[in-house]
Amino acid sequence: MSRKLSTPAAGKGRRTGRRSPAAAAALIAMGLLFTGGAYAAVSATTAAAETAPVATSASAVEEGSKLFQANCATCHGLQAEGSPDGPSLVGVGAAAVDFQVGTGRMPMQGHGPQAQKKPVQFTQDQIDQLAVYVGSTGPGPSIPDAKYLDADGDAANGAELFRINCAMCHNVAGSGGALTEGKFAPSLVGVTPTHLYEAMITGPQNMPVFNDMNISPEGKRDIITALKYQENMGNVGGIGLGSLGPVAEGLFIWIFGLGAIVALTVWITAKSN
């Protein structure tokens, strides 16, 4: 008898502990109302804060489009889609434009193995407008953050990364070197930190792209630090001979060193006679 009486009592206890379906629906409605209100408030605040920058960007895109049509569309197409005379710029990103135009490589003066560095033909404001316009045509690398351009990273780590990834073309001293078919890796002496970083993330000319999976932003900062440290240190060993490596040094010794020995030998022989 006791066992039969306990079973209904337990069942009754469980039934009284359940929540009403109406209470659950009310809790869900209150949560949705609170979440929706918070989202609406945040969205309104964000939209108000971004009104001016969006207008400025739209204006920059328009001005950049005009500059592009006047100076770049002949080779790269009216919509940056490319042509037989120039590649598509859709998706190259603002950083590629800032590098190519900011170093004077673009617009090119004529076709050749690669674009040559020359005096810049646009103001910085015009370069920024061109970069914004080309950046708007498709996703691509953007202008690097200033915190990675202060050349205040780990120079030792940067030198090691440079030797592993860059020295085979640019020389261990960053003085550049020859490639095939008339191409070359340019000297990195005097290049601004911004353009160094942009070159790494866009891969201009024959240079490979070093994205953040290959070299982290901090690693790129370290490379820039190492290059600027080396540039400011000068040649601690004396005459740098262009920092072209053992070939230039061996040629110097062969021509001048051996030549001086031969001349000294001839002079001694002449005196003894």
Contacts in CASP RR format, 6 or more apart in sequence:
PFRMAT RR
TARGET T0000
AUTHOR 0000-0000-0000
METHOD contacts of the structure
MODEL  1
MSRKLSTPAAGKGRRTGRRSPAAAAALIAMGLLFTGGAYAAVSATTAAAE
TAPVATSASAVEEGSKLFQANCATCHGLQAEGSPDGPSLVGVGAAAVDFQ
VGTGRMPMQGHGPQAQKKPVQFTQDQIDQLAVYVGSTGPGPSIPDAKYLD
ADGDAANGAELFRINCAMCHNVAGSGGALTEGKFAPSLVGVTPTHLYEAM
ITGPQNMPVFNDMNISPEGKRDIITALKYQENMGNVGGIGLGSLGPVAEG
LFIWIFGLGAIVALTVWITAKSN
57 132 0 8 1.000
60 128 0 8 1.000
60 129 0 8 1.000
60 132 0 8 1.000
60 133 0 8 1.000
61 129 0 8 1.000
61 132 0 8 1.000
61 133 0 8 1.000
61 136 0 8 1.000
63 129 0 8 1.000
63 133 0 8 1.000
64 126 0 8 1.000
64 129 0 8 1.000
64 130 0 8 1.000
64 132 0 8 1.000
64 133 0 8 1.000
65 133 0 8 1.000
67 122 0 8 1.000
67 126 0 8 1.000
67 129 0 8 1.000
67 130 0 8 1.000
67 133 0 8 1.000
68 76 0 8 1.000
68 80 0 8 1.000
68 130 0 8 1.000
68 133 0 8 1.000
68 134 0 8 1.000
69 78 0 8 1.000
71 107 0 8 1.000
72 80 0 8 1.000
72 89 0 8 1.000
72 106 0 8 1.000
72 107 0 8 1.000
72 130 0 8 1.000
73 80 0 8 1.000
74 85 0 8 1.000
75 82 0 8 1.000
75 83 0 8 1.000
75 85 0 8 1.000
75 86 0 8 1.000
75 107 0 8 1.000
75 108 0 8 1.000
76 82 0 8 1.000
76 83 0 8 1.000
76 86 0 8 1.000
76 87 0 8 1.000
76 88 0 8 1.000
76 89 0 8 1.000
77 83 0 8 1.000
77 86 0 8 1.000
79 137 0 8 1.000
80 88 0 8 1.000
80 89 0 8 1.000
80 90 0 8 1.000
80 134 0 8 1.000
80 137 0 8 1.000
81 88 0 8 1.000
81 90 0 8 1.000
82 88 0 8 1.000
82 89 0 8 1.000
85 111 0 8 1.000
89 96 0 8 1.000
89 97 0 8 1.000
89 134 0 8 1.000
89 137 0 8 1.000
90 137 0 8 1.000
90 138 0 8 1.000
91 134 0 8 1.000
91 135 0 8 1.000
91 137 0 8 1.000
91 138 0 8 1.000
91 139 0 8 1.000
91 140 0 8 1.000
92 134 0 8 1.000
92 135 0 8 1.000
92 140 0 8 1.000
92 141 0 8 1.000
92 202 0 8 1.000
93 131 0 8 1.000
93 134 0 8 1.000
93 135 0 8 1.000
93 138 0 8 1.000
93 139 0 8 1.000
93 140 0 8 1.000
93 141 0 8 1.000
93 142 0 8 1.000
93 202 0 8 1.000
94 131 0 8 1.000
94 132 0 8 1.000
94 134 0 8 1.000
94 135 0 8 1.000
94 140 0 8 1.000
94 141 0 8 1.000
94 142 0 8 1.000
94 143 0 8 1.000
95 131 0 8 1.000
95 140 0 8 1.000
95 141 0 8 1.000
95 142 0 8 1.000
95 143 0 8 1.000
95 144 0 8 1.000
95 197 0 8 1.000
95 198 0 8 1.000
95 201 0 8 1.000
95 202 0 8 1.000
96 134 0 8 1.000
96 141 0 8 1.000
96 198 0 8 1.000
96 202 0 8 1.000
96 204 0 8 1.000
97 106 0 8 1.000
97 127 0 8 1.000
97 130 0 8 1.000
97 131 0 8 1.000
97 134 0 8 1.000
97 135 0 8 1.000
98 127 0 8 1.000
98 128 0 8 1.000
98 131 0 8 1.000
98 143 0 8 1.000
98 194 0 8 1.000
98 195 0 8 1.000
98 198 0 8 1.000
99 105 0 8 1.000
99 195 0 8 1.000
99 198 0 8 1.000
99 199 0 8 1.000
99 202 0 8 1.000
99 204 0 8 1.000
100 106 0 8 1.000
100 115 0 8 1.000
100 204 0 8 1.000
101 107 0 8 1.000
101 120 0 8 1.000
101 121 0 8 1.000
101 122 0 8 1.000
101 127 0 8 1.000
101 130 0 8 1.000
101 131 0 8 1.000
102 120 0 8 1.000
102 122 0 8 1.000
102 127 0 8 1.000
102 195 0 8 1.000
103 117 0 8 1.000
103 120 0 8 1.000
103 191 0 8 1.000
103 195 0 8 1.000
104 117 0 8 1.000
104 118 0 8 1.000
104 119 0 8 1.000
104 120 0 8 1.000
104 121 0 8 1.000
105 115 0 8 1.000
105 116 0 8 1.000
105 117 0 8 1.000
105 118 0 8 1.000
105 204 0 8 1.000
106 115 0 8 1.000
107 121 0 8 1.000
108 115 0 8 1.000
108 116 0 8 1.000
109 116 0 8 1.000
109 118 0 8 1.000
113 181 0 8 1.000
113 182 0 8 1.000
113 183 0 8 1.000
114 183 0 8 1.000
114 184 0 8 1.000
114 205 0 8 1.000
114 206 0 8 1.000
115 204 0 8 1.000
115 205 0 8 1.000
117 186 0 8 1.000
120 127 0 8 1.000
122 130 0 8 1.000
131 143 0 8 1.000
135 142 0 8 1.000
141 198 0 8 1.000
141 201 0 8 1.000
141 202 0 8 1.000
143 194 0 8 1.000
143 198 0 8 1.000
144 194 0 8 1.000
144 197 0 8 1.000
144 198 0 8 1.000
144 201 0 8 1.000
144 217 0 8 1.000
144 220 0 8 1.000
145 217 0 8 1.000
148 197 0 8 1.000
148 217 0 8 1.000
148 218 0 8 1.000
148 220 0 8 1.000
148 221 0 8 1.000
148 224 0 8 1.000
149 193 0 8 1.000
149 194 0 8 1.000
149 197 0 8 1.000
149 221 0 8 1.000
149 224 0 8 1.000
150 193 0 8 1.000
150 221 0 8 1.000
151 193 0 8 1.000
151 221 0 8 1.000
151 224 0 8 1.000
151 225 0 8 1.000
151 228 0 8 1.000
151 229 0 8 1.000
152 221 0 8 1.000
152 225 0 8 1.000
153 218 0 8 1.000
153 221 0 8 1.000
153 222 0 8 1.000
153 225 0 8 1.000
154 222 0 8 1.000
154 225 0 8 1.000
155 222 0 8 1.000
155 225 0 8 1.000
155 226 0 8 1.000
155 229 0 8 1.000
156 226 0 8 1.000
157 219 0 8 1.000
157 222 0 8 1.000
157 226 0 8 1.000
158 219 0 8 1.000
158 222 0 8 1.000
158 223 0 8 1.000
158 225 0 8 1.000
158 226 0 8 1.000
159 226 0 8 1.000
159 230 0 8 1.000
161 215 0 8 1.000
161 219 0 8 1.000
161 222 0 8 1.000
161 223 0 8 1.000
161 226 0 8 1.000
162 170 0 8 1.000
162 172 0 8 1.000
162 174 0 8 1.000
162 223 0 8 1.000
162 226 0 8 1.000
162 227 0 8 1.000
163 172 0 8 1.000
165 210 0 8 1.000
165 214 0 8 1.000
165 215 0 8 1.000
166 174 0 8 1.000
166 223 0 8 1.000
167 174 0 8 1.000
169 176 0 8 1.000
169 177 0 8 1.000
169 179 0 8 1.000
169 185 0 8 1.000
169 206 0 8 1.000
169 207 0 8 1.000
170 176 0 8 1.000
170 177 0 8 1.000
170 185 0 8 1.000
170 186 0 8 1.000
170 187 0 8 1.000
170 188 0 8 1.000
171 177 0 8 1.000
171 185 0 8 1.000
171 243 0 8 1.000
171 244 0 8 1.000
171 245 0 8 1.000
172 245 0 8 1.000
173 230 0 8 1.000
173 243 0 8 1.000
173 245 0 8 1.000
174 187 0 8 1.000
174 188 0 8 1.000
174 189 0 8 1.000
174 227 0 8 1.000
174 230 0 8 1.000
174 243 0 8 1.000
175 187 0 8 1.000
175 188 0 8 1.000
175 189 0 8 1.000
175 242 0 8 1.000
175 243 0 8 1.000
175 244 0 8 1.000
176 184 0 8 1.000
176 185 0 8 1.000
176 186 0 8 1.000
176 187 0 8 1.000
176 188 0 8 1.000
177 184 0 8 1.000
177 185 0 8 1.000
177 244 0 8 1.000
178 184 0 8 1.000
178 185 0 8 1.000
179 185 0 8 1.000
179 206 0 8 1.000
183 205 0 8 1.000
183 206 0 8 1.000
185 206 0 8 1.000
185 207 0 8 1.000
188 196 0 8 1.000
188 227 0 8 1.000
189 231 0 8 1.000
190 231 0 8 1.000
191 199 0 8 1.000
191 227 0 8 1.000
193 224 0 8 1.000
193 228 0 8 1.000
196 223 0 8 1.000
196 224 0 8 1.000
196 227 0 8 1.000
197 220 0 8 1.000
197 221 0 8 1.000
197 224 0 8 1.000
199 207 0 8 1.000
200 209 0 8 1.000
200 210 0 8 1.000
200 215 0 8 1.000
200 220 0 8 1.000
200 223 0 8 1.000
201 209 0 8 1.000
201 210 0 8 1.000
201 211 0 8 1.000
201 220 0 8 1.000
202 209 0 8 1.000
203 209 0 8 1.000
203 210 0 8 1.000
210 220 0 8 1.000
215 223 0 8 1.000
235 243 0 8 1.000
241 248 0 8 1.000
241 249 0 8 1.000
241 252 0 8 1.000
242 248 0 8 1.000
END
